Amino acid sequence: MNERIRQLVRQAESAANEGIGFDGQEYTDILMAKFAQLIVRECLEEMRFTVLDTQELRRDRSTDYQVGWEDGMFDAGEMIKEHFGVEP
């Protein structure tokens, strides 16, 4: 397990201990839900930075392929958020 995952586990544990946004649920359920939410958000953030990095590299030399790729990354992120019910 890498250090970033350990950090996410600690964040999930902290949220589970506080019961943030999970009224009436068991601690383990809260912990697992929060950990999953943090992982999904982390992945979405990496996707966003990948798109921003490629936009910075090309600096207005867009090709149809590049625009399509960026649109596809955006759509994939939106589908992931909807599928897992994760707000930005």
C-alpha positions in Angstrom: 0.0 0.0 0.0 1.5 3.4 -1.0 1.5 6.4 1.3 -1.3 8.2 -0.5 -3.7 5.2 0.2 -2.6 5.3 3.8 -3.5 9.0 3.9 -6.9 8.3 2.4 -7.5 5.6 5.0 -6.7 8.1 7.8 -9.1 10.6 6.2 -11.8 8.0 6.0 -11.3 7.0 9.6 -11.5 10.6 10.7 -14.7 11.1 8.8 -16.1 7.8 10.1 -15.3 8.8 13.7 -17.1 12.0 13.2 -20.0 10.4 11.3 -19.9 13.1 8.7 -22.9 12.7 6.3 -23.8 9.1 7.3 -26.5 9.4 9.9 -27.6 6.1 11.5 -25.1 3.8 9.8 -22.6 1.4 11.3 -19.0 2.6 11.7 -17.6 0.0 9.2 -20.2 1.1 6.6 -19.3 4.7 7.1 -15.6 4.0 6.9 -15.9 1.9 3.7 -18.2 4.5 2.0 -16.0 7.4 2.9 -12.8 5.5 1.7 -14.5 4.6 -1.6 -15.6 8.2 -2.0 -12.1 9.5 -1.4 -10.5 7.1 -3.9 -13.0 8.0 -6.6 -12.4 11.7 -6.0 -8.6 11.1 -6.1 -8.9 9.3 -9.5 -11.1 12.1 -10.9 -8.6 14.7 -9.8 -5.8 12.8 -11.6 -7.9 12.7 -14.7 -8.5 16.4 -14.5 -4.8 17.2 -14.1 -4.0 14.9 -17.0 -6.3 17.0 -19.2 -4.9 20.2 -17.9 -1.3 19.1 -18.5 -2.0 18.2 -22.1 -3.8 21.5 -22.6 -0.8 23.3 -21.3 1.6 21.4 -23.5 -0.3 22.0 -26.7 -1.0 25.7 -26.1 -3.8 26.4 -28.7 -2.5 23.9 -31.3 -5.7 21.8 -30.9 -6.4 19.0 -33.3 -9.7 17.3 -33.7 -8.2 14.3 -32.0 -7.0 16.3 -29.0 -10.4 18.0 -28.6 -12.1 14.6 -28.8 -9.7 13.1 -26.3 -10.4 15.9 -23.8 -14.1 15.6 -24.3 -13.9 11.9 -23.8 -11.9 12.4 -20.5 -14.5 14.8 -19.4 -17.4 12.5 -20.2 -15.6 9.6 -18.5 -15.2 11.6 -15.4 -18.9 12.6 -15.4 -19.9 9.0 -15.8 -17.7 7.9 -12.9 -19.1 10.6 -10.7 -22.7 9.6 -11.6 -22.0 5.9 -11.2 -20.5 6.2 -7.8 -22.7 9.1 -6.6 -19.7 11.3 -5.8 -20.1 15.0 -5.8 -17.1 17.2 -6.9 
